[in-house]
Amino acid sequence: MSDAGRKLRGISGEQAIRAFQRIGYSVARSRGSHVILEHTERKALVIPRHGSLRPGLLLARVKDAGLTPEEFADLL
């Protein structure tokens, strides 16, 4: 596992949603256990509300938001 993946272990969907909200994302809607976050200048994100997100999935969402794993970790 990459160093970036290790930094993103054990983060819940709720923690990720709150971190993305700190950079301007807002909850657009929710469907089942997934939340759709929207931002005026960034790509929309779909975050599952699960206990612990898989590091690969979270890393992909972090990159979609235009952040580095380190920048995201600072938002937690």
C-alpha positions in Angstrom: 0.0 0.0 0.0 1.3 3.5 -0.8 2.1 6.0 1.8 -0.8 8.1 0.7 -3.1 5.1 1.2 -1.8 4.6 4.8 -2.7 8.2 5.7 -6.3 7.6 4.6 -7.0 4.5 6.6 -9.8 4.3 9.2 -11.7 7.3 8.0 -15.5 7.0 8.1 -17.9 8.4 5.5 -19.1 11.0 8.0 -15.6 12.2 8.7 -14.9 12.5 5.0 -18.1 14.4 4.4 -17.2 16.9 7.1 -13.7 17.3 5.7 -15.0 18.1 2.2 -17.5 20.5 3.6 -14.6 22.5 5.2 -13.4 23.3 1.6 -16.8 24.4 0.4 -18.6 21.2 -0.6 -22.3 21.0 0.4 -24.7 18.0 0.6 -26.8 18.2 -2.6 -28.8 15.0 -1.9 -28.7 11.6 -0.4 -29.7 8.3 -1.8 -29.6 5.3 0.4 -26.3 5.2 2.1 -24.6 7.5 -0.3 -24.2 11.3 -0.1 -23.7 13.5 -3.2 -21.5 16.5 -2.4 -21.4 19.5 -4.8 -19.0 22.4 -5.1 -19.3 25.5 -7.3 -15.8 25.0 -8.8 -14.9 21.4 -8.2 -16.2 18.0 -9.4 -19.2 16.5 -7.6 -18.4 13.6 -5.2 -20.3 10.6 -4.1 -19.4 9.5 -0.6 -20.7 6.3 1.0 -21.9 6.6 4.6 -20.1 3.4 5.7 -18.2 2.7 8.9 -14.7 2.9 7.4 -14.0 3.8 3.8 -11.5 1.8 1.8 -8.3 3.9 1.3 -8.4 3.5 -2.5 -11.9 4.9 -2.8 -11.1 7.8 -0.5 -7.9 8.5 -2.3 -9.8 8.7 -5.6 -12.4 11.1 -4.1 -9.5 13.3 -2.6 -7.9 13.5 -6.1 -11.3 14.2 -7.7 -11.6 17.2 -5.3 -8.2 18.4 -6.4 -6.5 17.8 -3.1 -3.4 15.9 -2.0 -3.7 13.2 0.7 -1.7 15.6 3.0 -4.1 18.5 2.4 -7.1 16.2 3.0 -5.5 14.9 6.3 -5.2 18.5 7.5 -9.0 18.9 7.0 -9.9 16.0 9.3 
